[in-house]
């Protein structure tokens, strides 16, 4: 992730992510949950109710997936992190 500046192929599209992507996924979840627990709970609830992930993210956090990755990347020293 640090070398390439992205989260790797299929990270958001695949049913199963690659083993090396689990650390990225867990860090991203921690980042979202730590920021605002209520927003994170609303996001999870919306996804469980069938809202597409990107729409649920927009509704709960008011931003796009690309904006989330950019913010997460900045927080871990990888500015400009992309899909």
C-alpha positions as CSV (number, residue, x, y, z in Angstrom):
1,X,0.0,0.0,0.0
2,X,2.7,2.5,0.9
3,X,4.8,1.6,-2.1
4,X,2.0,1.7,-4.7
5,X,-0.3,4.3,-3.1
6,X,-3.4,2.2,-3.4
7,X,-5.3,-0.5,-1.5
8,X,-4.7,-3.1,-4.2
9,X,-6.8,-4.8,-6.9
10,X,-10.3,-5.9,-6.0
11,X,-10.2,-4.4,-2.6
12,X,-13.8,-2.9,-2.8
13,X,-15.1,-5.2,-5.6
14,X,-14.1,-8.7,-4.6
15,X,-16.0,-11.0,-2.3
16,X,-12.7,-12.1,-0.9
17,X,-9.8,-9.8,-0.4
18,X,-6.2,-10.9,-0.6
19,X,-4.5,-11.9,2.6
20,X,-2.3,-8.9,2.5
21,X,-5.3,-6.6,2.4
22,X,-6.8,-7.7,5.7
23,X,-4.5,-5.3,7.6
24,X,-5.7,-2.4,5.3
25,X,-9.3,-3.4,5.9
26,X,-9.0,-3.6,9.6
27,X,-7.2,-0.2,9.7
28,X,-9.8,1.4,7.6
29,X,-12.6,0.0,9.8
30,X,-10.8,1.3,12.9
31,X,-10.4,4.7,11.3
32,X,-14.1,4.9,10.5
33,X,-15.3,3.7,13.9
34,X,-12.9,5.9,15.8
35,X,-13.9,9.1,14.0
36,X,-17.6,9.0,14.9
37,X,-19.2,5.8,16.4
38,X,-22.7,7.0,15.6
39,X,-21.9,7.6,11.9
40,X,-20.1,4.3,11.7
41,X,-23.2,2.5,13.2
42,X,-25.4,4.3,10.7
43,X,-23.2,3.1,7.9
44,X,-23.2,-0.5,9.1
45,X,-26.9,-0.4,9.6
46,X,-27.6,1.0,6.1
47,X,-25.4,-1.7,4.5
48,X,-27.1,-4.5,6.5
49,X,-30.5,-3.1,5.3
50,X,-29.3,-3.4,1.6
51,X,-28.1,0.1,0.8
52,X,-25.1,-0.1,-1.6
53,X,-21.8,0.5,0.3
54,X,-20.9,3.8,-1.4
55,X,-24.4,5.2,-0.9
56,X,-24.4,4.2,2.7
57,X,-21.0,5.9,3.2
58,X,-22.3,9.1,1.6
59,X,-25.4,9.0,3.8
60,X,-23.6,8.3,7.0
61,X,-20.4,10.3,6.6
62,X,-21.3,12.8,3.9
63,X,-18.4,11.8,1.6
64,X,-17.3,9.5,-1.1
65,X,-15.2,6.3,-1.0
66,X,-12.3,8.3,-2.6
67,X,-12.6,10.9,0.1
68,X,-12.6,8.3,2.8
69,X,-9.4,6.7,1.4
70,X,-7.7,10.1,1.1
71,X,-8.5,10.9,4.8
72,X,-7.4,7.4,5.9
73,X,-4.2,7.7,3.9
74,X,-3.4,11.0,5.4
75,X,-3.9,9.6,8.9
76,X,-1.4,6.8,8.3
77,X,1.2,8.7,6.3
78,X,0.1,7.7,2.8
79,X,-1.4,10.9,1.3
80,X,-3.2,10.4,-1.9
81,X,-4.2,6.8,-1.1
82,X,-6.4,5.5,-3.9
83,X,-8.5,2.4,-4.8
